[in-house]
Amino acid sequence: MRAMPDIRRSAPAPLFSDTTPPALLEHVDAWELSVADGPVIATAIHDGHALRQSLRARVALDDDARWREEDPLTSFLTQVGDARLRVRQSRFEVDLNRPRAEAVYTSPDACWGLDVWATPLDDVERETSLALHDRFYDMIGELIDRTVARWGSALLIDIHSYNHRRDGPDAAPAAQDDNPDIELGITTLDPGRWGDTARRFANVLRRHPVRGALPDVRCNVRFPTGGHFPEWVYAHWGDRVCTISPEYKKIFMDEWSGQADISALYALRDGLSHAVDAVRPEFLK
Protein backbone atom coordinates (compact mmCIF):
# COMPACT_ATOMS: atom_id res chain seq x y z
CA MET A 1 0.00 0.00 0.00
CA ARG A 2 1.20 3.50 -0.77
CA ALA A 3 2.19 5.77 2.09
CA MET A 4 -0.54 8.32 2.75
CA PRO A 5 0.44 11.99 2.29
CA ASP A 6 -0.44 14.32 5.13
CA ILE A 7 -3.52 16.01 3.65
CA ARG A 8 -6.02 16.84 6.37
CA ARG A 9 -9.68 17.71 6.08
CA SER A 10 -11.55 19.75 8.63
CA ALA A 11 -14.89 18.44 9.84
CA PRO A 12 -17.61 20.30 7.85
CA ALA A 13 -21.10 21.08 8.96
CA PRO A 14 -23.27 18.11 7.90
CA LEU A 15 -24.70 18.32 4.40
CA PHE A 16 -26.97 15.34 4.92
CA SER A 17 -28.98 14.60 8.06
CA ASP A 18 -29.75 11.15 9.40
CA THR A 19 -33.19 11.50 7.83
CA THR A 20 -31.86 12.25 4.34
CA PRO A 21 -33.93 10.18 1.87
CA PRO A 22 -32.18 7.60 -0.36
CA ALA A 23 -32.46 9.90 -3.38
CA LEU A 24 -31.29 13.50 -3.07
CA LEU A 25 -30.72 16.29 -5.53
CA GLU A 26 -28.50 19.15 -4.39
CA HIS A 27 -28.28 22.02 -6.86
CA VAL A 28 -26.12 24.95 -5.84
CA ASP A 29 -24.48 27.61 -7.96
CA ALA A 30 -21.20 25.71 -8.22
CA TRP A 31 -22.32 22.12 -8.75
CA GLU A 32 -25.15 19.67 -9.21
CA LEU A 33 -25.18 16.56 -7.03
CA SER A 34 -27.61 13.67 -7.30
CA VAL A 35 -27.33 10.92 -4.67
CA ALA A 36 -29.03 7.53 -4.63
CA ASP A 37 -28.29 4.43 -2.56
CA GLY A 38 -25.24 2.62 -3.91
CA PRO A 39 -21.43 2.39 -3.68
CA VAL A 40 -20.50 4.11 -6.97
CA ILE A 41 -19.63 7.83 -7.07
CA ALA A 42 -19.09 9.40 -10.50
CA THR A 43 -17.70 12.93 -10.79
CA ALA A 44 -17.02 15.43 -13.59
CA ILE A 45 -15.10 18.15 -11.78
CA HIS A 46 -13.79 19.89 -14.94
CA ASP A 47 -17.02 19.85 -16.96
CA GLY A 48 -18.05 23.38 -15.97
CA HIS A 49 -17.72 26.57 -18.00
CA ALA A 50 -19.29 29.16 -15.67
CA LEU A 51 -17.37 32.07 -14.16
CA ARG A 52 -18.74 34.26 -11.40
CA GLN A 53 -19.66 37.77 -12.50
CA SER A 54 -16.68 39.51 -10.89
CA LEU A 55 -14.22 37.40 -12.93
CA ARG A 56 -15.82 37.77 -16.35
CA ALA A 57 -14.42 41.25 -16.97
CA ARG A 58 -10.97 40.15 -15.83
CA VAL A 59 -10.51 37.02 -17.92
CA ALA A 60 -8.39 37.48 -21.05
CA LEU A 61 -9.43 34.23 -22.76
CA ASP A 62 -12.45 33.99 -25.01
CA ASP A 63 -15.06 31.30 -24.45
CA ASP A 64 -13.63 29.01 -27.13
CA ALA A 65 -10.15 29.03 -25.60
CA ARG A 66 -11.53 28.21 -22.16
CA TRP A 67 -13.87 25.56 -23.52
CA ARG A 68 -10.98 23.83 -25.24
CA GLU A 69 -9.15 23.28 -21.95
CA GLU A 70 -12.23 22.28 -19.98
CA ASP A 71 -13.88 18.84 -20.09
CA PRO A 72 -17.24 19.57 -21.72
CA LEU A 73 -19.81 16.76 -21.88
CA THR A 74 -18.02 14.58 -19.34
CA SER A 75 -20.94 15.03 -16.95
CA PHE A 76 -23.02 12.92 -19.35
CA LEU A 77 -20.80 9.98 -18.43
CA THR A 78 -21.52 10.37 -14.72
CA GLN A 79 -24.86 8.64 -15.37
CA VAL A 80 -23.05 5.42 -14.43
CA GLY A 81 -22.85 6.47 -10.77
CA ASP A 82 -25.24 6.08 -7.87
CA ALA A 83 -23.99 9.48 -6.75
CA ARG A 84 -23.42 11.83 -9.68
CA LEU A 85 -21.59 15.14 -9.42
CA ARG A 86 -21.15 17.78 -12.09
CA VAL A 87 -19.16 20.90 -11.19
CA ARG A 88 -20.58 23.92 -13.04
CA GLN A 89 -17.77 26.39 -12.38
CA SER A 90 -14.85 26.49 -14.80
CA ARG A 91 -11.44 25.19 -13.83
CA PHE A 92 -10.29 28.72 -14.76
CA GLU A 93 -12.15 29.97 -11.69
CA VAL A 94 -10.75 27.26 -9.43
CA ASP A 95 -9.15 23.95 -10.39
CA LEU A 96 -10.50 21.32 -8.00
CA ASN A 97 -7.96 18.76 -9.16
CA ARG A 98 -5.05 20.79 -7.78
CA PRO A 99 -3.91 21.48 -4.22
CA ARG A 100 -5.41 24.58 -2.66
CA ALA A 101 -2.20 26.60 -3.07
CA GLU A 102 -2.19 25.91 -6.84
CA ALA A 103 -5.93 25.86 -7.51
CA VAL A 104 -6.15 29.41 -8.94
CA TYR A 105 -4.08 29.86 -12.09
CA THR A 106 -1.74 32.83 -11.69
CA SER A 107 0.72 32.43 -14.59
CA PRO A 108 0.93 30.84 -18.05
CA ASP A 109 3.19 28.14 -16.62
CA ALA A 110 0.25 26.91 -14.56
CA CYS A 111 -2.13 26.41 -17.48
CA TRP A 112 -0.77 25.33 -20.87
CA GLY A 113 1.01 28.64 -21.54
CA LEU A 114 -2.21 30.64 -21.54
CA ASP A 115 -2.49 34.20 -20.24
CA VAL A 116 -5.73 33.79 -18.33
CA TRP A 117 -6.16 37.20 -16.71
CA ALA A 118 -6.24 40.62 -18.34
CA THR A 119 -5.49 42.08 -14.91
CA PRO A 120 -3.99 40.16 -11.98
CA LEU A 121 -6.43 38.85 -9.40
CA ASP A 122 -6.41 40.60 -6.05
CA ASP A 123 -6.49 38.75 -2.75
CA VAL A 124 -10.24 39.08 -2.38
CA GLU A 125 -10.94 37.43 -5.72
CA ARG A 126 -8.39 34.71 -5.10
CA GLU A 127 -9.77 33.90 -1.65
CA THR A 128 -13.32 33.83 -3.02
CA SER A 129 -12.24 31.16 -5.50
CA LEU A 130 -10.36 29.23 -2.85
CA ALA A 131 -13.44 29.24 -0.63
CA LEU A 132 -15.15 27.23 -3.36
CA HIS A 133 -12.25 24.76 -3.26
CA ASP A 134 -12.82 24.38 0.50
CA ARG A 135 -16.58 23.91 0.08
CA PHE A 136 -16.07 21.26 -2.55
CA TYR A 137 -13.71 19.16 -0.48
CA ASP A 138 -15.96 19.41 2.58
CA MET A 139 -18.95 18.31 0.50
CA ILE A 140 -17.26 15.43 -1.32
CA GLY A 141 -15.59 14.33 1.89
CA GLU A 142 -18.90 13.92 3.66
CA LEU A 143 -20.34 12.10 0.65
CA ILE A 144 -17.45 9.59 0.64
CA ASP A 145 -17.64 9.19 4.42
CA ARG A 146 -21.30 8.25 4.19
CA THR A 147 -20.79 5.95 1.21
CA VAL A 148 -17.98 4.05 2.89
CA ALA A 149 -19.94 3.82 6.15
CA ARG A 150 -22.94 2.43 4.26
CA TRP A 151 -21.14 -0.04 1.98
CA GLY A 152 -17.75 -0.66 3.56
CA SER A 153 -15.97 0.57 0.44
CA ALA A 154 -16.67 2.80 -2.57
CA LEU A 155 -15.85 2.99 -6.27
CA LEU A 156 -14.99 6.55 -7.34
CA ILE A 157 -15.08 7.19 -11.10
CA ASP A 158 -13.25 10.53 -11.55
CA ILE A 159 -14.03 11.44 -15.19
CA HIS A 160 -11.92 13.75 -17.36
CA SER A 161 -11.05 14.34 -21.03
CA TYR A 162 -7.99 15.52 -22.94
CA ASN A 163 -7.08 17.21 -26.21
CA HIS A 164 -5.18 15.43 -28.97
CA ARG A 165 -5.24 18.06 -31.75
CA ARG A 166 -3.25 20.83 -30.14
CA ASP A 167 -1.47 21.77 -33.38
CA GLY A 168 -4.69 23.14 -34.84
CA PRO A 169 -7.99 22.02 -36.38
CA ASP A 170 -6.41 21.12 -39.72
CA ALA A 171 -3.24 19.49 -38.38
CA ALA A 172 -2.73 15.80 -37.81
CA PRO A 173 -3.81 14.49 -34.41
CA ALA A 174 -1.26 13.43 -31.84
CA ALA A 175 0.21 9.95 -32.31
CA GLN A 176 -1.84 7.08 -30.95
CA ASP A 177 1.20 5.56 -29.19
CA ASP A 178 1.06 8.15 -26.43
CA ASN A 179 -2.64 8.99 -26.67
CA PRO A 180 -4.99 6.10 -25.89
CA ASP A 181 -8.67 6.55 -26.58
CA ILE A 182 -9.32 5.98 -22.87
CA GLU A 183 -6.62 6.32 -20.29
CA LEU A 184 -7.39 4.91 -16.88
CA GLY A 185 -5.61 6.78 -14.13
CA ILE A 186 -5.03 4.36 -11.28
CA THR A 187 -2.12 6.09 -9.56
CA THR A 188 -3.62 5.79 -6.08
CA LEU A 189 -5.33 2.46 -6.48
CA ASP A 190 -4.18 -0.16 -3.97
CA PRO A 191 -2.99 -3.03 -6.21
CA GLY A 192 -3.36 -5.69 -3.54
CA ARG A 193 -7.03 -5.01 -3.01
CA TRP A 194 -8.16 -3.45 -6.29
CA GLY A 195 -5.66 -4.57 -8.96
CA ASP A 196 -7.91 -7.30 -10.34
CA THR A 197 -10.85 -4.90 -10.22
CA ALA A 198 -9.00 -2.37 -12.38
CA ARG A 199 -7.97 -5.05 -14.89
CA ARG A 200 -11.53 -6.33 -15.19
CA PHE A 201 -12.81 -2.77 -15.55
CA ALA A 202 -10.33 -2.05 -18.38
CA ASN A 203 -11.05 -5.30 -20.19
CA VAL A 204 -14.79 -4.60 -20.25
CA LEU A 205 -14.17 -1.11 -21.67
CA ARG A 206 -12.06 -2.66 -24.45
CA ARG A 207 -14.94 -4.86 -25.58
CA HIS A 208 -17.36 -2.03 -26.39
CA PRO A 209 -16.78 -0.31 -29.75
CA VAL A 210 -16.73 3.42 -30.29
CA ARG A 211 -17.03 4.90 -33.79
CA GLY A 212 -16.89 1.43 -35.32
CA ALA A 213 -13.71 0.25 -33.56
CA LEU A 214 -12.71 -1.22 -30.23
CA PRO A 215 -11.15 1.50 -28.08
CA ASP A 216 -7.51 1.64 -27.10
CA VAL A 217 -7.64 1.49 -23.28
CA ARG A 218 -4.43 1.79 -21.24
CA CYS A 219 -3.39 2.87 -17.76
CA ASN A 220 -1.22 5.81 -16.60
CA VAL A 221 0.16 6.76 -20.03
CA ARG A 222 -0.36 10.51 -20.40
CA PHE A 223 -0.86 11.39 -16.75
CA PRO A 224 1.39 9.01 -14.81
CA THR A 225 1.38 11.11 -11.64
CA GLY A 226 -2.39 11.51 -11.39
CA GLY A 227 -4.15 14.52 -9.87
CA HIS A 228 -4.73 16.05 -6.47
CA PHE A 229 -8.31 14.84 -6.09
CA PRO A 230 -7.52 11.09 -6.17
CA GLU A 231 -4.43 11.68 -4.02
CA TRP A 232 -6.59 13.45 -1.45
CA VAL A 233 -9.14 10.64 -1.50
CA TYR A 234 -6.42 8.06 -0.94
CA ALA A 235 -4.93 10.10 1.90
CA HIS A 236 -8.21 9.96 3.80
CA TRP A 237 -9.74 6.60 2.93
CA GLY A 238 -6.85 4.45 1.70
CA ASP A 239 -7.94 1.15 0.19
CA ARG A 240 -11.54 1.64 1.29
CA VAL A 241 -12.01 3.69 -1.90
CA CYS A 242 -11.04 2.39 -5.32
CA THR A 243 -10.45 5.46 -7.49
CA ILE A 244 -10.34 5.06 -11.27
CA SER A 245 -9.87 8.24 -13.30
CA PRO A 246 -10.93 7.71 -16.95
CA GLU A 247 -9.33 10.31 -19.23
CA TYR A 248 -11.25 10.28 -22.51
CA LYS A 249 -9.49 11.49 -25.59
CA LYS A 250 -11.88 13.95 -27.23
CA ILE A 251 -12.96 11.48 -29.90
CA PHE A 252 -16.54 12.34 -28.86
CA MET A 253 -16.24 15.93 -30.08
CA ASP A 254 -14.25 18.35 -32.22
CA GLU A 255 -12.07 20.06 -29.65
CA TRP A 256 -11.72 23.19 -31.85
CA SER A 257 -15.33 23.77 -32.93
CA GLY A 258 -17.00 22.17 -29.92
CA GLN A 259 -19.22 20.05 -32.16
CA ALA A 260 -20.23 16.87 -30.33
CA ASP A 261 -20.36 13.38 -31.83
CA ILE A 262 -23.46 12.20 -30.02
CA SER A 263 -23.22 8.57 -31.12
CA ALA A 264 -19.63 8.35 -29.86
CA LEU A 265 -20.62 9.95 -26.56
CA TYR A 266 -23.41 7.42 -26.07
CA ALA A 267 -21.07 4.55 -26.96
CA LEU A 268 -18.54 5.75 -24.38
CA ARG A 269 -21.29 6.07 -21.77
CA ASP A 270 -22.54 2.56 -22.50
CA GLY A 271 -19.03 1.07 -22.32
CA LEU A 272 -18.40 2.80 -19.00
CA SER A 273 -21.74 1.57 -17.68
CA HIS A 274 -20.86 -2.04 -18.55
CA ALA A 275 -17.46 -1.65 -16.88
CA VAL A 276 -19.01 -0.29 -13.69
CA ASP A 277 -21.62 -3.05 -13.66
CA ALA A 278 -18.91 -5.68 -14.06
CA VAL A 279 -17.14 -4.63 -10.86
CA ARG A 280 -20.08 -3.29 -8.82
CA PRO A 281 -20.62 -6.59 -6.91
CA GLU A 282 -17.19 -6.15 -5.32
CA PHE A 283 -18.45 -3.01 -3.53
CA LEU A 284 -21.73 -4.41 -2.18
CA LYS A 285 -21.27 -5.09 1.51
DRENMISE-36715 format. One record per residue (C-alpha): x, y, z. Coordinates in nm, 2 decimals. Layout:
<r <X Y Z>>
...
This chain:
<r <0.00 0.00 0.00>>
<r <0.12 0.35 -0.08>>
<r <0.22 0.58 0.21>>
<r <-0.05 0.83 0.27>>
<r <0.04 1.20 0.23>>
<r <-0.04 1.43 0.51>>
<r <-0.35 1.60 0.36>>
<r <-0.60 1.68 0.64>>
<r <-0.97 1.77 0.61>>
<r <-1.15 1.97 0.86>>
<r <-1.49 1.84 0.98>>
<r <-1.76 2.03 0.79>>
<r <-2.11 2.11 0.90>>
<r <-2.33 1.81 0.79>>
<r <-2.47 1.83 0.44>>
<r <-2.70 1.53 0.49>>
<r <-2.90 1.46 0.81>>
<r <-2.97 1.12 0.94>>
<r <-3.32 1.15 0.78>>
<r <-3.19 1.22 0.43>>
<r <-3.39 1.02 0.19>>
<r <-3.22 0.76 -0.04>>
<r <-3.25 0.99 -0.34>>
<r <-3.13 1.35 -0.31>>
<r <-3.07 1.63 -0.55>>
<r <-2.85 1.91 -0.44>>
<r <-2.83 2.20 -0.69>>
<r <-2.61 2.49 -0.58>>
<r <-2.45 2.76 -0.80>>
<r <-2.12 2.57 -0.82>>
<r <-2.23 2.21 -0.88>>
<r <-2.52 1.97 -0.92>>
<r <-2.52 1.66 -0.70>>
<r <-2.76 1.37 -0.73>>
<r <-2.73 1.09 -0.47>>
<r <-2.90 0.75 -0.46>>
<r <-2.83 0.44 -0.26>>
<r <-2.52 0.26 -0.39>>
<r <-2.14 0.24 -0.37>>
<r <-2.05 0.41 -0.70>>
<r <-1.96 0.78 -0.71>>
<r <-1.91 0.94 -1.05>>
<r <-1.77 1.29 -1.08>>
<r <-1.70 1.54 -1.36>>
<r <-1.51 1.82 -1.18>>
<r <-1.38 1.99 -1.49>>
<r <-1.70 1.99 -1.70>>
<r <-1.81 2.34 -1.60>>
<r <-1.77 2.66 -1.80>>
<r <-1.93 2.92 -1.57>>
<r <-1.74 3.21 -1.42>>
<r <-1.87 3.43 -1.14>>
<r <-1.97 3.78 -1.25>>
<r <-1.67 3.95 -1.09>>
<r <-1.42 3.74 -1.29>>
<r <-1.58 3.78 -1.63>>
<r <-1.44 4.12 -1.70>>
<r <-1.10 4.02 -1.58>>
<r <-1.05 3.70 -1.79>>
<r <-0.84 3.75 -2.10>>
<r <-0.94 3.42 -2.28>>
<r <-1.25 3.40 -2.50>>
<r <-1.51 3.13 -2.45>>
<r <-1.36 2.90 -2.71>>
<r <-1.01 2.90 -2.56>>
<r <-1.15 2.82 -2.22>>
<r <-1.39 2.56 -2.35>>
<r <-1.10 2.38 -2.52>>
<r <-0.91 2.33 -2.19>>
<r <-1.22 2.23 -2.00>>
<r <-1.39 1.88 -2.01>>
<r <-1.72 1.96 -2.17>>
<r <-1.98 1.68 -2.19>>
<r <-1.80 1.46 -1.93>>
<r <-2.09 1.50 -1.69>>
<r <-2.30 1.29 -1.94>>
<r <-2.08 1.00 -1.84>>
<r <-2.15 1.04 -1.47>>
<r <-2.49 0.86 -1.54>>
<r <-2.30 0.54 -1.44>>
<r <-2.28 0.65 -1.08>>
<r <-2.52 0.61 -0.79>>
<r <-2.40 0.95 -0.67>>
<r <-2.34 1.18 -0.97>>
<r <-2.16 1.51 -0.94>>
<r <-2.12 1.78 -1.21>>
<r <-1.92 2.09 -1.12>>
<r <-2.06 2.39 -1.30>>
<r <-1.78 2.64 -1.24>>
<r <-1.48 2.65 -1.48>>
<r <-1.14 2.52 -1.38>>
<r <-1.03 2.87 -1.48>>
<r <-1.22 3.00 -1.17>>
<r <-1.07 2.73 -0.94>>
<r <-0.92 2.40 -1.04>>
<r <-1.05 2.13 -0.80>>
<r <-0.80 1.88 -0.92>>
<r <-0.50 2.08 -0.78>>
<r <-0.39 2.15 -0.42>>
<r <-0.54 2.46 -0.27>>
<r <-0.22 2.66 -0.31>>
<r <-0.22 2.59 -0.68>>
<r <-0.59 2.59 -0.75>>
<r <-0.62 2.94 -0.89>>
<r <-0.41 2.99 -1.21>>
<r <-0.17 3.28 -1.17>>
<r <0.07 3.24 -1.46>>
<r <0.09 3.08 -1.80>>
<r <0.32 2.81 -1.66>>
<r <0.03 2.69 -1.46>>
<r <-0.21 2.64 -1.75>>
<r <-0.08 2.53 -2.09>>
<r <0.10 2.86 -2.15>>
<r <-0.22 3.06 -2.15>>
<r <-0.25 3.42 -2.02>>
<r <-0.57 3.38 -1.83>>
<r <-0.62 3.72 -1.67>>
<r <-0.62 4.06 -1.83>>
<r <-0.55 4.21 -1.49>>
<r <-0.40 4.02 -1.20>>
<r <-0.64 3.89 -0.94>>
<r <-0.64 4.06 -0.61>>
<r <-0.65 3.88 -0.27>>
<r <-1.02 3.91 -0.24>>
<r <-1.09 3.74 -0.57>>
<r <-0.84 3.47 -0.51>>
<r <-0.98 3.39 -0.17>>
<r <-1.33 3.38 -0.30>>
<r <-1.22 3.12 -0.55>>
<r <-1.04 2.92 -0.28>>
<r <-1.34 2.92 -0.06>>
<r <-1.52 2.72 -0.34>>
<r <-1.22 2.48 -0.33>>
<r <-1.28 2.44 0.05>>
<r <-1.66 2.39 0.01>>
<r <-1.61 2.13 -0.26>>
<r <-1.37 1.92 -0.05>>
<r <-1.60 1.94 0.26>>
<r <-1.90 1.83 0.05>>
<r <-1.73 1.54 -0.13>>
<r <-1.56 1.43 0.19>>
<r <-1.89 1.39 0.37>>
<r <-2.03 1.21 0.06>>
<r <-1.75 0.96 0.06>>
<r <-1.76 0.92 0.44>>
<r <-2.13 0.83 0.42>>
<r <-2.08 0.60 0.12>>
<r <-1.80 0.40 0.29>>
<r <-1.99 0.38 0.61>>
<r <-2.29 0.24 0.43>>
<r <-2.11 0.00 0.20>>
<r <-1.77 -0.07 0.36>>
<r <-1.60 0.06 0.04>>
<r <-1.67 0.28 -0.26>>
<r <-1.59 0.30 -0.63>>
<r <-1.50 0.65 -0.73>>
<r <-1.51 0.72 -1.11>>
<r <-1.33 1.05 -1.16>>
<r <-1.40 1.14 -1.52>>
<r <-1.19 1.38 -1.74>>
<r <-1.11 1.43 -2.10>>
<r <-0.80 1.55 -2.29>>
<r <-0.71 1.72 -2.62>>
<r <-0.52 1.54 -2.90>>
<r <-0.52 1.81 -3.18>>
<r <-0.32 2.08 -3.01>>
<r <-0.15 2.18 -3.34>>
<r <-0.47 2.31 -3.48>>
<r <-0.80 2.20 -3.64>>
<r <-0.64 2.11 -3.97>>
<r <-0.32 1.95 -3.84>>
<r <-0.27 1.58 -3.78>>
<r <-0.38 1.45 -3.44>>
<r <-0.13 1.34 -3.18>>
<r <0.02 1.00 -3.23>>
<r <-0.18 0.71 -3.10>>
<r <0.12 0.56 -2.92>>
<r <0.11 0.82 -2.64>>
<r <-0.26 0.90 -2.67>>
<r <-0.50 0.61 -2.59>>
<r <-0.87 0.65 -2.66>>
<r <-0.93 0.60 -2.29>>
<r <-0.66 0.63 -2.03>>
<r <-0.74 0.49 -1.69>>
<r <-0.56 0.68 -1.41>>
<r <-0.50 0.44 -1.13>>
<r <-0.21 0.61 -0.96>>
<r <-0.36 0.58 -0.61>>
<r <-0.53 0.25 -0.65>>
<r <-0.42 -0.02 -0.40>>
<r <-0.30 -0.30 -0.62>>
<r <-0.34 -0.57 -0.35>>
<r <-0.70 -0.50 -0.30>>
<r <-0.82 -0.35 -0.63>>
<r <-0.57 -0.46 -0.90>>
<r <-0.79 -0.73 -1.03>>
<r <-1.09 -0.49 -1.02>>
<r <-0.90 -0.24 -1.24>>
<r <-0.80 -0.51 -1.49>>
<r <-1.15 -0.63 -1.52>>
<r <-1.28 -0.28 -1.56>>
<r <-1.03 -0.20 -1.84>>
<r <-1.10 -0.53 -2.02>>
<r <-1.48 -0.46 -2.02>>
<r <-1.42 -0.11 -2.17>>
<r <-1.21 -0.27 -2.44>>
<r <-1.49 -0.49 -2.56>>
<r <-1.74 -0.20 -2.64>>
<r <-1.68 -0.03 -2.97>>
<r <-1.67 0.34 -3.03>>
<r <-1.70 0.49 -3.38>>
<r <-1.69 0.14 -3.53>>
<r <-1.37 0.02 -3.36>>
<r <-1.27 -0.12 -3.02>>
<r <-1.11 0.15 -2.81>>
<r <-0.75 0.16 -2.71>>
<r <-0.76 0.15 -2.33>>
<r <-0.44 0.18 -2.12>>
<r <-0.34 0.29 -1.78>>
<r <-0.12 0.58 -1.66>>
<r <0.02 0.68 -2.00>>
<r <-0.04 1.05 -2.04>>
<r <-0.09 1.14 -1.68>>
<r <0.14 0.90 -1.48>>
<r <0.14 1.11 -1.16>>
<r <-0.24 1.15 -1.14>>
<r <-0.42 1.45 -0.99>>
<r <-0.47 1.61 -0.65>>
<r <-0.83 1.48 -0.61>>
<r <-0.75 1.11 -0.62>>
<r <-0.44 1.17 -0.40>>
<r <-0.66 1.35 -0.15>>
<r <-0.91 1.06 -0.15>>
<r <-0.64 0.81 -0.09>>
<r <-0.49 1.01 0.19>>
<r <-0.82 1.00 0.38>>
<r <-0.97 0.66 0.29>>
<r <-0.68 0.44 0.17>>
<r <-0.79 0.11 0.02>>
<r <-1.15 0.16 0.13>>
<r <-1.20 0.37 -0.19>>
<r <-1.10 0.24 -0.53>>
<r <-1.05 0.55 -0.75>>
<r <-1.03 0.51 -1.13>>
<r <-0.99 0.82 -1.33>>
<r <-1.09 0.77 -1.69>>
<r <-0.93 1.03 -1.92>>
<r <-1.13 1.03 -2.25>>
<r <-0.95 1.15 -2.56>>
<r <-1.19 1.40 -2.72>>
<r <-1.30 1.15 -2.99>>
<r <-1.65 1.23 -2.89>>
<r <-1.62 1.59 -3.01>>
<r <-1.42 1.84 -3.22>>
<r <-1.21 2.01 -2.97>>
<r <-1.17 2.32 -3.18>>
<r <-1.53 2.38 -3.29>>
<r <-1.70 2.22 -2.99>>
<r <-1.92 2.01 -3.22>>
<r <-2.02 1.69 -3.03>>
<r <-2.04 1.34 -3.18>>
<r <-2.35 1.22 -3.00>>
<r <-2.32 0.86 -3.11>>
<r <-1.96 0.84 -2.99>>
<r <-2.06 0.99 -2.66>>
<r <-2.34 0.74 -2.61>>
<r <-2.11 0.46 -2.70>>
<r <-1.85 0.58 -2.44>>
<r <-2.13 0.61 -2.18>>
<r <-2.25 0.26 -2.25>>
<r <-1.90 0.11 -2.23>>
<r <-1.84 0.28 -1.90>>
<r <-2.17 0.16 -1.77>>
<r <-2.09 -0.20 -1.85>>
<r <-1.75 -0.17 -1.69>>
<r <-1.90 -0.03 -1.37>>
<r <-2.16 -0.30 -1.37>>
<r <-1.89 -0.57 -1.41>>
<r <-1.71 -0.46 -1.09>>
<r <-2.01 -0.33 -0.88>>
<r <-2.06 -0.66 -0.69>>
<r <-1.72 -0.62 -0.53>>
<r <-1.84 -0.30 -0.35>>
<r <-2.17 -0.44 -0.22>>
<r <-2.13 -0.51 0.15>>
